[in-house]
């Protein structure tokens, strides 16, 4: 009986520790062929991340997303997520440039 309890406790600890440690790693889901053909990526610590990937840096969560959400072919950049999980886009000056 004691042996069964010890085995079950050990299994629970191992499974739980994997769950706790996994939250600090970035989850990246991608199609390998698409990644090779898609040149738009975000870089972090010499690693390529595709659109939708997120990472935690200190206490800030960043997501790899389009710099300009109104354009379908916009370059990707790391953008900050607020506490609600919404993307915070950099504010642009409201000015008109005439060439």
JOFENWO-V191711 format. One record per run of one state. SS is the DSSP state (a for helix, b for strand, c for the rest). FROM is the first residue (numbers start at 0). LEN is the number of residues. Records with the same first field share a line. If there is no record, write none. Layout:
SS=FROM-LEN + FROM-LEN
This chain:
c=0-1 + 22-9 + 37-4 + 44-2 + 49-4 + 57-2 + 66-9 + 81-5 + 88-11
a=1-21 + 31-6
b=41-3 + 46-3 + 53-4 + 59-7 + 75-6 + 86-2
